[in-house]
Amino acid sequence: MAGCVYIHNDDLALAIWCTCHNSHKNATVRAEGAKLLAAIVVKLGPAKTLSGAKDVTERILPAAAHFIQDGSLEARAQAKKIFSVVIEDPIFDKAMQKYLSPSTIRNIQRTLDTLRKTKMY
């Protein structure tokens, strides 16, 4: 699965990833899914991730928000890596308002504020 991130094009890798990793019952599978999503985001870069092209942003931001609230430490760490890549982009806040519900934004806001302050990226 990890090889598809580097072998296939970005849209196909994202489509393959979206099949099951986001809400799997097993914490290890969710953590690996978060790791793959982080690799996709790093490969895409912040501009393409937040561009909204071909449902990319529509899939990535809700999944990353889900992972940052996950019980698995590894999934949360990978979600922080995802957000650290996209948080400095000028359209991040606008994209977050568009693709995430207000309750989700409220739940992850403290973590995002910490990422902005500590500049862990």
Secondary structure, DSSP 4 states (H G I P E B T S, - for coil): -HHHHHHS-HHHHHHHHTTTSTT-S-HHHHHHHHHHHHHHHHHHHHHHHTS-GGGHHHHHHHHHHHHHT-S-HHHHHHHHHHHHHHTTSTTHHHHHHHHS-HHHHHHHHHHHHHHHHHT--
